[in-house]
Amino acid sequence: MNDLDAFVGLLAPEGQALLAELRDHDPADELAAATRLRRDHPAPLVSAALGQARLRQRAAAKFGADAQLMYFTPNGVEQSTRTTVAAHRAARFAALGVRTLADLCCGIGGDALALARAGIRVLAVDRDPLACAAARANAEVLGLAELIEVRCADVTEVDTAGYDAVFVDPARRSKARGGRIFDPEAYSPPLSWAVEAARTAPCAALKIAPGVPHDALPEDAETEWISDGGDVKEAVVWFGSAAEGRGPVPGGRRATLLPAGETLLGAGLPEPAAARPNTAPAGGASEDHAPVGPVGDWLYEPDGAVIRAHLVADVARQIDGRLIDPTIAYITADRLTATPYATAYALTDVLPFNVKKLKALLREREVGVAVIKKRGSAVEPEELRRKLKLGGGRNSCTIFLTRVAGAPTMLLGHPATDPVTPGR
């Protein structure tokens, strides 16, 4: 029995009964459960049901309660869009007047479901028969089958003429190596193909990895970085407009923060070269576009979507702040100003990096719990934590390992929501 046959078996009454029995299955008891179930059911069907139970549990973080009803593939769980992000994108399509859409590389149908719930009729296309079977089953079980047509085909051969919009979510994981693909031209299909497909539609969006280099982005499109609960989830390249005056801004860079839906649109000005290490970006604005100055009473840590979109300077201007270093995405200010785009901390100390002095200071203040953050520092937080040997003190603090005007520096403070008054 191949994977597709096993999946089809899950949709039959016997498979449904197995899935119902495994609804609250404990993975630690899988061997015992498999042995017990195989006494009354075919072994391939039991294996498929146990696999689906595991996938549903993993998918709960993305799909919430719906995950217990839905069907998944291993790749589908990894690559599908979480419900909150898919709902945001679907709402934006709907606001642009989109009523019909071709969802290319639909996978198990996560985005198609959100689009249908927004009232959009969807053609969902994927070349993987198993993914298509899961997408059909998901549309059916969630009562959206009338709005979603699933087609198993090569997306490069699908005619999207006549649809209001196109959405493309290229595969960004290597089947051969199993890891993420960072070169946009190694996506399947390549980003260049997706861009050309998008340009032929009245409105389009392309889902890409949030770490995509800005110089790889098309200038005739707007790119939106989306974070959910403070974690950057994806970037979306938006083309065209289905509603005049309400569409994407060519060349624009946008940061959207979920679940609140706060959004910031700017030009996404380039960073200096020093702010582009091989890992996640350390900075978000150049000295030409944001002032740099001494550390004040308050420190702001911009949301990851703001940093990815290169909008740190925009946030600094909004709160009358300045950068602590031209290559570091920390903002400082002399007074507290509320902003949804950064987390504020009341600073108590600004010290040159010195582990011995830090250890003594924390002992003196009876600090037993410390949150350690780094940006632009070679010191690893866990390495420092071992050296500090924090005891059972009754107080807590946040330690920032960073650079100030190029010098290794430690900043100590507390979240602005804590009842602590700054002052040094």
C-alpha positions as CSV (number, residue, x, y, z in Angstrom):
1,M,0.0,0.0,0.0
2,N,1.5,3.3,-1.1
3,D,1.1,6.6,0.8
4,L,-1.8,7.8,-1.3
5,D,-3.7,4.5,-0.9
6,A,-3.1,4.6,2.9
7,F,-4.4,8.2,3.0
8,V,-7.5,7.3,1.1
9,G,-8.0,4.4,3.6
10,L,-8.1,7.0,6.4
11,L,-11.1,8.6,4.7
12,A,-13.1,5.4,4.8
13,P,-15.2,4.4,7.9
14,E,-12.5,2.1,9.3
15,G,-9.9,4.8,9.0
16,Q,-12.2,7.4,10.5
17,A,-12.8,5.1,13.5
18,L,-9.0,4.7,14.0
19,L,-8.4,8.5,13.9
20,A,-11.2,9.1,16.4
21,E,-9.7,6.5,18.7
22,L,-6.3,8.2,18.4
23,R,-7.6,11.8,18.9
24,D,-5.9,12.2,22.4
25,H,-3.2,9.7,21.6
26,D,0.0,10.0,23.7
27,P,3.1,9.5,21.4
28,A,4.9,7.9,24.3
29,D,2.5,5.0,24.1
30,E,2.7,4.6,20.3
31,L,4.3,1.1,20.3
32,A,1.6,-0.3,22.7
33,A,-1.1,1.4,20.7
34,A,0.2,0.0,17.4
35,T,0.4,-3.5,18.8
36,R,-3.2,-3.3,20.2
37,L,-4.7,-1.7,17.0
38,R,-3.1,-4.2,14.6
39,R,-5.0,-7.0,16.2
40,D,-8.2,-5.7,14.6
41,H,-7.0,-3.5,11.7
42,P,-4.6,-3.8,8.7
43,A,-1.0,-2.8,9.7
44,P,-0.6,-0.3,6.9
45,L,-3.9,1.5,7.9
46,V,-2.8,1.5,11.6
47,S,0.6,3.0,10.6
48,A,-1.1,5.7,8.5
49,A,-3.5,6.6,11.3
50,L,-0.7,6.8,13.9
51,G,1.3,9.0,11.5
52,Q,-1.7,11.3,10.9
53,A,-2.3,11.5,14.7
54,R,1.3,12.7,15.2
55,L,1.0,15.2,12.4
56,R,-2.2,16.6,13.8
57,Q,-0.6,17.1,17.2
58,R,2.4,19.0,15.5
59,A,0.0,21.1,13.4
60,A,-2.0,22.3,16.5
61,A,0.5,25.2,16.9
62,K,-0.4,26.5,13.4
63,F,-4.0,25.5,13.0
64,G,-5.4,25.4,16.6
65,A,-8.6,23.3,17.1
66,D,-8.9,22.8,13.3
67,A,-5.8,20.6,13.4
68,Q,-7.8,17.7,15.0
69,L,-10.1,17.6,12.0
70,M,-7.6,18.3,9.2
71,Y,-5.3,16.0,7.2
72,F,-1.6,16.6,6.8
73,T,1.6,15.4,5.1
74,P,5.0,15.9,6.8
75,N,5.9,18.6,4.3
76,G,2.5,20.1,4.7
77,V,3.0,20.6,8.4
78,E,6.4,22.2,7.9
79,Q,5.6,24.5,5.0
80,S,1.9,25.4,5.5
81,T,1.0,28.9,6.7
82,R,-0.3,29.2,10.2
83,T,-4.0,30.2,10.5
84,T,-3.4,33.7,11.9
85,V,-1.0,34.7,9.0
86,A,-3.1,33.1,6.3
87,A,-6.2,34.9,7.6
88,H,-4.4,38.2,7.5
89,R,-3.3,37.7,3.9
90,A,-6.8,36.5,2.9
91,A,-8.3,39.6,4.5
92,R,-5.9,41.8,2.5
93,F,-6.8,40.1,-0.7
94,A,-10.5,40.5,0.1
95,A,-9.9,44.2,0.8
96,L,-8.4,44.6,-2.6
97,G,-11.6,43.4,-4.2
98,V,-10.4,39.9,-5.0
99,R,-13.2,37.4,-5.5
100,T,-11.4,34.6,-7.4
101,L,-7.9,33.4,-6.9
102,A,-5.4,30.8,-8.2
103,D,-3.4,29.3,-5.3
104,L,-0.3,27.8,-6.9
105,C,1.7,25.3,-4.8
106,C,-1.2,25.0,-2.4
107,G,0.2,22.1,-0.4
108,I,-2.4,20.8,2.1
109,G,-4.5,23.9,1.5
110,G,-3.9,26.1,4.6
111,D,-4.0,29.3,2.6
112,A,-6.9,28.1,0.4
113,L,-9.0,27.5,3.5
114,A,-8.3,31.0,4.8
115,L,-9.1,32.5,1.4
116,A,-12.4,30.6,1.2
117,R,-13.4,31.7,4.7
118,A,-12.8,35.3,3.5
119,G,-15.4,34.6,0.7
120,I,-12.9,34.1,-2.1
121,R,-13.4,31.3,-4.6
122,V,-10.1,29.4,-5.0
123,L,-8.4,27.2,-7.6
124,A,-5.8,25.2,-5.5
125,V,-3.0,23.6,-7.5
126,D,-0.2,21.3,-6.5
127,R,1.7,18.6,-8.3
128,D,1.9,16.3,-5.3
129,P,-1.1,13.9,-5.4
130,L,-0.9,13.2,-1.7
131,A,-0.9,17.0,-0.9
132,C,-3.9,17.4,-3.2
133,A,-5.8,14.6,-1.5
134,A,-5.2,16.3,1.9
135,A,-6.3,19.7,0.5
136,R,-9.5,18.2,-0.8
137,A,-10.2,16.4,2.5
138,N,-9.5,19.6,4.4
139,A,-11.9,21.6,2.3
140,E,-14.5,19.0,2.8
141,V,-14.2,18.5,6.5
142,L,-14.2,22.2,7.2
143,G,-17.3,22.8,5.0
144,L,-15.5,24.9,2.3
145,A,-15.5,22.4,-0.6
146,E,-17.9,24.6,-2.6
147,L,-15.4,27.4,-2.7
148,I,-12.2,25.4,-3.3
149,E,-11.4,23.4,-6.4
150,V,-8.3,21.3,-6.0
151,R,-6.3,20.4,-9.2
152,C,-3.2,18.1,-9.3
153,A,-1.0,19.7,-11.9
154,D,2.3,21.4,-12.6
155,V,1.7,25.0,-11.6
156,T,3.8,26.3,-14.5
157,E,1.3,24.8,-16.9
158,V,-1.8,26.2,-15.3
159,D,-3.7,29.0,-17.1
160,T,-4.6,31.7,-14.5
161,A,-6.3,34.1,-16.9
162,G,-9.7,35.1,-15.7
163,Y,-8.8,35.0,-12.0
164,D,-8.7,38.2,-10.0
165,A,-5.4,37.2,-8.3
166,V,-2.6,34.7,-8.0
167,F,-0.9,33.5,-4.9
168,V,2.3,31.5,-5.2
169,D,4.0,29.6,-2.3
170,P,7.1,28.0,-3.8
171,A,8.7,25.0,-2.0
172,R,11.6,26.2,0.0
173,R,12.9,22.9,1.3
174,S,15.2,20.5,-0.5
175,K,13.7,17.0,-0.9
176,A,17.1,15.5,-1.4
177,R,18.8,17.1,1.7
178,G,15.7,17.9,3.7
179,G,16.9,21.4,4.7
180,R,15.8,24.9,3.9
181,I,16.7,26.5,0.6
182,F,18.1,30.0,0.9
183,D,18.7,30.8,-2.8
184,P,15.4,32.2,-4.2
185,E,16.2,30.8,-7.6
186,A,16.5,27.3,-6.1
187,Y,12.8,27.5,-4.9
188,S,10.4,25.2,-6.7
189,P,9.3,26.9,-8.9
190,P,12.1,29.5,-8.9
191,L,11.3,33.0,-7.6
192,S,11.9,34.5,-11.1
193,W,9.1,32.3,-12.5
194,A,6.8,33.3,-9.7
195,V,7.5,37.0,-10.2
196,E,6.7,36.7,-13.9
197,A,3.5,34.8,-13.2
198,A,2.5,37.5,-10.6
199,R,3.1,40.3,-13.1
200,T,0.5,38.8,-15.5
201,A,-2.3,38.9,-12.9
202,P,-4.3,42.0,-11.8
203,C,-3.2,41.3,-8.2
204,A,-0.7,38.8,-6.8
205,A,1.3,37.8,-3.7
206,L,4.3,35.5,-3.4
207,K,5.3,33.9,-0.1
208,I,9.0,33.8,0.4
209,A,11.5,33.2,3.3
210,P,11.8,36.3,5.6
211,G,15.6,36.2,5.3
212,V,15.5,37.0,1.6
213,P,18.2,39.6,0.6
214,H,16.6,43.0,-0.3
215,D,18.5,43.2,-3.5
216,A,16.6,40.0,-4.7
217,L,13.2,41.8,-4.3
218,P,11.5,43.2,-7.4
219,E,11.2,47.0,-7.2
220,D,7.8,47.1,-8.8
221,A,6.3,45.2,-5.8
222,E,5.7,45.8,-2.1
223,T,7.3,43.4,0.3
224,E,5.6,42.7,3.7
225,W,7.4,41.0,6.6
226,I,4.9,39.4,9.0
227,S,5.6,38.5,12.7
228,D,3.2,36.6,14.9
229,G,3.6,36.9,18.6
230,G,7.0,38.5,18.1
231,D,8.3,35.8,15.8
232,V,9.0,36.6,12.2
233,K,7.1,34.0,10.1
234,E,7.4,35.0,6.5
235,A,7.7,37.7,3.8
236,V,5.2,38.3,1.1
237,V,5.8,40.1,-2.2
238,W,2.7,42.0,-3.3
239,F,2.0,43.0,-6.9
240,G,-0.6,45.1,-8.6
241,S,-4.0,46.1,-7.3
242,A,-7.6,44.9,-7.8
243,A,-8.9,48.0,-6.2
244,E,-7.6,51.4,-7.4
245,G,-5.7,53.4,-4.8
246,R,-5.7,50.5,-2.2
247,G,-3.1,48.2,-3.6
248,P,0.6,47.5,-2.8
249,V,3.1,50.4,-3.0
250,P,5.8,49.6,-5.5
251,G,9.2,49.5,-3.8
252,G,7.5,49.7,-0.4
253,R,8.7,47.7,2.6
254,R,6.1,46.9,5.2
255,A,6.2,45.3,8.7
256,T,3.0,43.8,10.0
257,L,2.7,42.6,13.6
258,L,0.1,39.9,14.4
259,P,-2.2,39.3,16.2
260,A,-3.0,43.0,16.6
261,G,-2.5,43.7,12.9
262,E,-0.4,46.8,13.4
263,T,1.4,47.7,10.1
264,L,4.2,50.1,9.2
265,L,5.0,51.0,5.6
266,G,8.3,52.7,4.7
267,A,11.0,52.8,2.0
268,G,13.2,50.1,3.6
269,L,16.4,52.1,3.3
270,P,19.6,50.1,2.9
271,E,21.7,49.0,5.9
272,P,25.4,49.7,6.1
273,A,27.5,46.6,5.2
274,A,28.5,46.0,8.8
275,A,24.8,45.4,9.7
276,R,24.6,42.4,7.4
277,P,26.3,39.4,9.1
278,N,25.8,35.9,7.8
279,T,23.1,35.3,10.5
280,A,20.0,37.3,11.2
281,P,20.4,41.1,10.6
282,A,21.9,43.0,13.4
283,G,20.9,46.5,12.3
284,G,18.1,48.1,10.5
285,A,19.1,51.6,9.4
286,S,22.2,53.5,8.4
287,E,23.6,56.5,10.2
288,D,22.5,58.7,7.2
289,H,18.8,57.9,8.0
290,A,18.7,57.7,11.8
291,P,20.6,59.7,14.4
292,V,23.1,57.9,16.5
293,G,23.8,59.1,20.0
294,P,24.4,58.3,23.7
295,V,22.3,55.8,25.6
296,G,19.3,57.4,27.3
297,D,17.0,56.2,30.0
298,W,15.1,53.9,27.7
299,L,16.0,51.1,25.3
300,Y,13.7,49.9,22.5
301,E,14.1,46.4,20.9
302,P,12.3,46.6,17.5
303,D,10.1,43.7,16.4
304,G,11.9,41.2,14.1
305,A,9.6,42.2,11.2
306,V,10.6,45.8,11.6
307,I,14.3,44.8,11.4
308,R,13.8,42.5,8.4
309,A,12.0,45.3,6.6
310,H,14.8,47.8,7.4
311,L,12.4,50.1,9.1
312,V,14.3,50.6,12.4
313,A,15.0,54.2,11.4
314,D,11.3,54.8,10.8
315,V,10.5,53.6,14.3
316,A,13.3,55.8,15.8
317,R,11.9,58.9,14.2
318,Q,8.4,58.0,15.5
319,I,9.6,57.9,19.1
320,D,12.1,60.7,18.8
321,G,14.9,58.2,19.4
322,R,18.3,57.4,18.1
323,L,20.5,54.4,17.5
324,I,23.1,53.3,20.1
325,D,25.4,52.3,17.2
326,P,25.1,52.8,13.4
327,T,25.1,49.0,12.9
328,I,22.9,47.8,15.7
329,A,19.1,47.7,15.7
330,Y,18.6,49.0,19.2
331,I,17.0,52.4,19.7
332,T,17.4,54.6,22.8
333,A,15.4,57.6,24.0
334,D,15.3,60.0,26.9
335,R,11.6,59.5,27.5
336,L,9.1,56.7,27.1
337,T,6.9,56.7,24.1
338,A,4.4,54.0,23.4
339,T,4.9,52.1,20.1
340,P,3.6,48.7,18.9
341,Y,6.8,48.2,16.8
342,A,9.3,47.8,19.6
343,T,9.5,46.6,23.2
344,A,10.7,49.2,25.6
345,Y,13.0,48.7,28.6
346,A,13.9,51.0,31.5
347,L,17.7,51.1,31.7
348,T,19.5,51.1,35.0
349,D,23.1,50.6,34.0
350,V,25.4,51.1,31.0
351,L,28.7,49.4,31.5
352,P,31.7,48.3,29.4
353,F,31.6,44.6,29.0
354,N,33.2,42.9,32.1
355,V,32.0,39.6,33.4
356,K,33.6,40.1,36.9
357,K,32.0,43.5,37.4
358,L,28.6,42.2,36.1
359,K,28.7,39.2,38.5
360,A,29.4,41.5,41.5
361,L,26.7,43.9,40.5
362,L,24.0,41.2,40.2
363,R,25.0,39.7,43.5
364,E,24.8,43.1,45.2
365,R,21.3,43.6,43.8
366,E,20.1,40.1,44.7
367,V,19.4,39.2,41.1
368,G,18.4,35.5,40.8
369,V,16.8,35.6,37.3
370,A,18.2,37.3,34.3
371,V,17.0,37.4,30.7
372,I,20.1,37.7,28.5
373,K,19.8,39.2,25.0
374,K,22.5,39.9,22.4
375,R,22.9,41.9,19.3
376,G,26.3,42.7,17.8
377,S,28.2,40.7,20.5
378,A,30.4,37.7,20.2
379,V,29.4,36.4,23.6
380,E,26.8,33.7,23.8
381,P,24.1,34.2,26.4
382,E,24.3,30.7,27.7
383,E,28.0,31.0,28.1
384,L,27.6,34.2,30.1
385,R,24.8,32.6,32.2
386,R,27.2,29.8,33.3
387,K,29.8,32.3,34.3
388,L,27.4,34.4,36.3
389,K,26.2,31.5,38.4
390,L,23.0,33.3,39.4
391,G,21.7,32.1,42.8
392,G,18.3,32.4,44.4
393,G,18.1,36.2,44.5
394,R,14.6,37.7,44.7
395,N,15.1,40.2,41.9
396,S,15.3,39.9,38.1
397,C,16.7,42.0,35.3
398,T,17.3,42.0,31.5
399,I,20.9,42.1,30.3
400,F,21.7,43.3,26.7
401,L,25.1,42.3,25.3
402,T,25.7,44.7,22.4
403,R,27.9,47.6,21.1
404,V,27.6,51.2,21.8
405,A,29.5,53.5,19.5
406,G,31.6,50.5,18.5
407,A,32.5,49.4,22.0
408,P,31.4,46.1,23.6
409,T,28.8,47.1,26.2
410,M,26.4,45.7,28.8
411,L,23.0,47.4,29.3
412,L,20.9,46.4,32.3
413,G,17.3,47.1,32.7
414,H,13.7,46.0,33.0
415,P,10.7,45.8,30.7
416,A,8.8,49.1,30.7
417,T,5.8,47.3,32.0
418,D,7.6,46.5,35.3
419,P,7.2,48.9,38.2
420,V,10.8,50.2,37.9
421,T,11.9,53.8,37.6
422,P,14.9,54.4,35.3
423,G,17.8,56.6,36.3
424,R,21.5,56.3,36.5
